[in-house]
Amino acid sequence: MYKCKDCCRQFIGGQRRDKSQVITDYVEGKQTLLQLASKYKVSERTIRRDLESMRFIRKKAKHKEVTVQLDTTYWGRRFGLMVIKDALRNKVLWHKYVYNETIGQYMEGISWLESQGFKIYGAVIDGMRGLAQALYPIPVQMCQFHQILITRRYLTQEPDLNASCELLSLVKSITQMDKDSFIGAFKEWYDRYKDVLNERVHDKRIKRHTPPYMRPRLRSAYLSLKRNMPLLWTFYDHPETGLPNTNNAIEGLFSDIKSKLRAHRGISKDNRKKLLDEYIMRHY
């Protein structure tokens, strides 16, 4: 304990902790608040006050000509992170915390980028209905991996029907095939199984004018693929845009930040936002 002879104020000597280092240890490391308090020999409440000094500053990207990826990830039902990312440089250009994913919120991000002078040459989406039309005239690529997931959701992972097995196998190979080969194989599949696909229920007890289809989930998988076909090959038709054929890069970003948050389970929503803002600013 020391005492100033001029003002008579008492204080404890020693090195003062660096708040910026406390924030770095919290964001980059896996220490809990209790562990940080022990490391710096202060109370947990003091560490909380240090972390409250985190202030997110949106960085403006130097490169204004971009190809973007759009997607949203969730923690629970009511907390999501919407991201627009530069597909070529792995930089997050815009992000927002949302309750649910809407076309209007994506267009809000696109409008902000355009207002900042960005020229968008193409966009990769996960297949959200209506989003491709809203982004027009920007060329839109639907993530081929999401199309595989949609088809698998309709047909299950191990379907019994031969038509379903062959369609699922065809869709799984989409990333290894070129446009003409895939479309040709898809047409061959339809010609071979169109009777199975269009077969209706034969039951006189049904009073409807047109009976329902016998295999509605197979038809849903087929129609989904048929409807999305033009969007699945934008990267092939417009190689100058540099569009990737999947959204895997942005999924990798989501996996990274989720693994980071697992080390800080139980934090409040506001603190979660601060941590995410700081981590995205430092790494993306």
Summary of the structure (lengths in Angstrom):
residues: 284
radius of gyration: 26.3
end to end distance: 45.1
largest distance: 104.1
contacts: 767
relative contact order: 0.13
helix: 51%
strand: 14%
